[in-house]
Amino acid sequence: DVLHLCDSEFNIPPNHAHAVCEELIARSLGKRLKWYTYMATVPFDSSLAEAMSKAGCVGIDFTGDSASSLMLNIYRQPHLKEDLASAVRLCRDNGIKVMIDLLLGGPGETPETIEETIKFIKQIDPDCAGASLGIRIYPGTEMARIVAAEGPADTNPDIRRKYAGPVDFFKPTFYISQHLGPKPAELVRDLIAGDKRFFEPMTETAPQPAEDNFPTDHNYSDNIRLAEAIEKGARGAYWDILHNLRSRY
């Protein structure tokens, strides 16, 4: 059996994560179950990594966001880039596959901070990394307040949207730093440079992949190859299934 836990921060609080693992181990389920989860980068130490492995965890998707200290401060993340390196190492030591999700394009993001992030992620070598571009803006959130402080939203060059009329945060509205230029997704793709460990951001002009190629993004919606793999028996986190499929192309 394979499970994918949808708790976005399984390790918060860490004592609860330990308790779940201990119960799975006590019931001898760690040998029967394989499971994936989402986690914050910290807290995560060797004790928790070992417990999760014994309890049947085979994959962790960490909220990394960035490896730039500037951007991590802006995102109010408690971890440092060194914590990302530690997380990957602990997973490797305990036979756990690892993905790092990146959130690129926030306030203050520049080509230099994105380059710093991508270079560092390549260096610490997770199984895969998701390069998401743009932050969805919702009413009443800190991002909405940041946008309000920048002036009229309708003329804000950091706002990206596909709908007409006034800016409406109840509709899909995203913040992508204007410093990334008119084609930020292409900038990110160029820095990734075809590294198959990365799921790239989608571009509006990106052509559909040829029949014998594989999509480079990790869009799960209408993903024919993902659906076919599941139909044939593939199980696990979608990112891991896609990672395994991409290794064949």
C-alpha positions as CSV (number, residue, x, y, z in Angstrom):
1,D,0.0,0.0,0.0
2,V,1.1,3.5,-0.8
3,L,-0.1,6.7,1.0
4,H,0.5,10.4,0.3
5,L,-0.1,12.5,3.4
6,C,-1.5,15.9,2.6
7,D,-0.4,17.7,5.8
8,S,1.7,20.5,4.3
9,E,4.0,20.5,7.4
10,F,4.1,17.0,8.8
11,N,7.1,17.9,11.0
12,I,5.3,20.7,12.8
13,P,5.1,20.1,15.7
14,P,8.0,17.6,15.6
15,N,6.7,15.6,18.6
16,H,3.5,14.8,16.7
17,A,5.6,13.6,13.7
18,H,7.6,11.3,16.0
19,A,4.4,10.0,17.6
20,V,2.9,9.1,14.2
21,C,6.1,7.2,13.2
22,E,6.4,5.4,16.6
23,E,2.8,4.2,16.2
24,L,3.4,2.9,12.7
25,I,6.5,1.1,13.8
26,A,4.8,-0.3,16.9
27,R,2.1,-1.8,14.6
28,S,4.7,-3.2,12.2
29,L,3.2,-1.0,9.5
30,G,6.5,0.4,8.5
31,K,7.3,-2.8,6.6
32,R,3.9,-2.9,4.8
33,L,3.3,0.8,4.0
34,K,5.1,3.2,1.7
35,W,4.3,6.8,2.3
36,Y,5.2,10.3,1.1
37,T,4.7,13.6,2.9
38,Y,5.2,17.4,2.7
39,M,7.5,19.0,5.3
40,A,8.9,22.3,6.3
41,T,12.7,22.4,6.0
42,V,13.1,22.8,9.7
43,P,12.8,21.2,12.2
44,F,14.4,18.1,10.7
45,D,17.2,16.1,12.3
46,S,18.7,12.6,12.1
47,S,16.3,11.3,14.8
48,L,13.2,12.2,12.9
49,A,14.7,11.1,9.5
50,E,15.5,7.7,11.0
51,A,12.1,7.3,12.6
52,M,10.3,8.3,9.3
53,S,12.4,5.8,7.3
54,K,11.6,3.0,9.8
55,A,7.9,3.9,9.7
56,G,7.8,3.5,5.9
57,C,8.4,7.0,4.6
58,V,10.0,6.8,1.1
59,G,9.7,10.4,-0.1
60,I,9.6,14.0,1.3
61,D,8.7,17.2,-0.5
62,F,10.3,20.1,1.4
63,T,9.1,23.7,1.2
64,G,12.4,25.3,0.3
65,D,11.2,28.4,-1.5
66,S,14.7,29.8,-2.1
67,A,18.3,29.4,-1.3
68,S,18.9,33.2,-1.3
69,S,19.2,34.6,2.2
70,L,17.5,37.8,1.0
71,M,14.5,36.0,-0.4
72,L,14.2,33.6,2.6
73,N,14.0,36.7,4.9
74,I,11.4,38.3,2.6
75,Y,9.4,35.1,2.7
76,R,9.8,35.0,6.5
77,Q,11.1,31.5,6.3
78,P,12.9,30.2,9.5
79,H,15.4,28.0,7.6
80,L,18.7,28.8,6.0
81,K,20.1,27.4,2.7
82,E,22.4,25.2,4.9
83,D,19.2,23.6,6.3
84,L,18.2,22.6,2.8
85,A,21.6,20.9,2.3
86,S,21.2,19.1,5.7
87,A,17.6,17.9,4.7
88,V,18.9,16.4,1.5
89,R,21.8,14.7,3.3
90,L,19.6,13.2,6.0
91,C,17.2,11.9,3.4
92,R,20.1,10.3,1.5
93,D,21.4,8.7,4.7
94,N,18.0,7.1,5.4
95,G,17.0,6.0,1.9
96,I,14.3,8.6,1.5
97,K,13.7,10.3,-1.9
98,V,13.7,14.1,-1.7
99,M,12.1,16.9,-3.6
100,I,12.5,20.6,-2.9
101,D,9.8,23.0,-3.9
102,L,10.9,26.5,-4.9
103,L,8.8,29.6,-5.0
104,L,10.4,32.1,-7.4
105,G,9.5,35.6,-8.3
106,G,8.5,37.2,-5.0
107,P,9.1,40.8,-3.9
108,G,12.8,41.6,-4.3
109,E,13.5,38.6,-6.6
110,T,16.2,39.3,-9.2
111,P,17.9,37.2,-11.8
112,E,20.9,37.1,-9.4
113,T,18.8,35.6,-6.5
114,I,17.2,33.1,-8.8
115,E,20.6,32.1,-10.2
116,E,21.9,31.7,-6.6
117,T,19.0,29.5,-5.7
118,I,19.2,27.2,-8.8
119,K,23.0,26.8,-8.5
120,F,22.7,25.8,-4.9
121,I,19.9,23.3,-5.5
122,K,22.0,21.7,-8.2
123,Q,24.9,21.5,-5.8
124,I,23.0,19.8,-2.9
125,D,21.5,17.4,-5.4
126,P,18.0,16.5,-4.4
127,D,16.2,13.8,-6.5
128,C,14.1,16.6,-8.0
129,A,13.1,20.3,-7.5
130,G,10.0,22.1,-8.5
131,A,10.6,25.6,-9.8
132,S,7.3,27.4,-9.4
133,L,7.1,31.0,-10.6
134,G,4.8,33.6,-9.2
135,I,2.9,34.0,-5.9
136,R,-0.8,33.9,-5.9
137,I,-2.3,37.0,-4.2
138,Y,-5.3,36.5,-2.0
139,P,-7.4,39.3,-0.3
140,G,-6.4,40.1,3.3
141,T,-2.9,38.5,3.1
142,E,0.5,39.9,3.5
143,M,1.0,39.8,-0.3
144,A,-2.1,41.9,-0.8
145,R,-0.8,44.4,1.7
146,I,2.6,44.5,-0.1
147,V,0.9,45.2,-3.4
148,A,-1.3,47.9,-1.9
149,A,1.8,49.6,-0.6
150,E,3.3,49.6,-4.1
151,G,0.5,51.8,-5.5
152,P,-2.5,51.1,-7.7
153,A,-2.7,47.4,-8.5
154,D,-4.1,48.0,-12.0
155,T,-0.8,49.6,-13.1
156,N,1.6,47.6,-11.0
157,P,4.2,45.9,-13.2
158,D,4.7,43.1,-10.6
159,I,1.1,41.9,-11.2
160,R,0.6,39.1,-13.7
161,R,-2.9,38.0,-14.8
162,K,-4.9,36.7,-17.8
163,Y,-8.3,38.3,-17.1
164,A,-9.5,41.7,-18.3
165,G,-10.8,44.6,-16.2
166,P,-9.8,45.8,-12.7
167,V,-7.5,43.7,-10.6
168,D,-9.5,41.3,-8.5
169,F,-7.7,39.1,-6.0
170,F,-10.5,36.7,-5.9
171,K,-9.5,35.8,-9.5
172,P,-6.1,34.2,-10.4
173,T,-3.7,37.1,-9.8
174,F,0.0,36.6,-9.3
175,Y,3.0,38.6,-8.2
176,I,6.2,38.1,-10.3
177,S,9.0,40.6,-9.6
178,Q,9.3,43.0,-12.5
179,H,13.1,42.7,-12.2
180,L,12.9,39.3,-13.9
181,G,11.9,41.0,-17.2
182,P,9.0,40.3,-19.6
183,K,9.8,36.6,-19.9
184,P,10.6,35.4,-16.4
185,A,9.8,31.7,-17.1
186,E,12.3,31.7,-19.9
187,L,14.9,33.2,-17.6
188,V,14.3,30.4,-15.1
189,R,14.4,27.7,-17.8
190,D,17.7,29.1,-19.1
191,L,19.3,28.9,-15.7
192,I,18.0,25.4,-15.2
193,A,19.7,24.6,-18.5
194,G,17.9,21.3,-19.1
195,D,18.8,19.7,-15.8
196,K,16.3,16.8,-15.5
197,R,16.2,17.1,-11.7
198,F,14.1,20.3,-12.2
199,F,10.5,20.6,-13.0
200,E,10.4,23.9,-14.9
201,P,7.8,26.7,-14.8
202,M,5.4,26.8,-17.7
203,T,5.6,29.5,-20.4
204,E,2.8,30.9,-22.4
205,T,4.7,30.3,-25.6
206,A,6.1,26.8,-24.7
207,P,5.1,24.4,-27.5
208,Q,3.4,21.1,-26.6
209,P,6.0,18.3,-26.3
210,A,6.4,16.0,-29.3
211,E,5.0,12.5,-28.9
212,D,8.4,11.0,-28.1
213,N,9.4,13.8,-25.6
214,F,8.3,14.4,-22.0
215,P,6.9,17.6,-20.5
216,T,9.5,19.5,-18.4
217,D,7.0,21.0,-16.0
218,H,5.1,19.3,-13.1
219,N,1.6,20.3,-14.1
220,Y,-0.5,17.4,-12.9
221,S,-3.7,18.6,-14.6
222,D,-4.4,16.8,-17.9
223,N,-1.0,15.1,-17.7
224,I,-1.5,12.2,-20.1
225,R,1.8,10.4,-19.3
226,L,1.1,10.6,-15.5
227,A,-2.4,9.3,-16.0
228,E,-1.1,6.4,-18.2
229,A,1.5,5.5,-15.6
230,I,-1.1,5.4,-12.8
231,E,-3.4,3.3,-15.0
232,K,-0.5,0.9,-15.5
233,G,0.0,0.6,-11.7
234,A,2.5,3.4,-10.8
235,R,1.9,4.6,-7.2
236,G,3.4,7.3,-5.0
237,A,3.7,11.0,-5.0
238,Y,3.0,12.5,-8.4
239,W,6.4,14.2,-8.4
240,D,8.1,10.8,-7.8
241,I,6.1,9.1,-10.5
242,L,7.0,11.9,-13.0
243,H,10.6,11.8,-11.9
244,N,10.8,8.1,-12.6
245,L,9.1,8.6,-16.0
246,R,11.4,11.4,-17.0
247,S,14.5,9.3,-16.3
248,R,13.4,7.1,-19.3
249,Y,13.4,10.0,-21.8
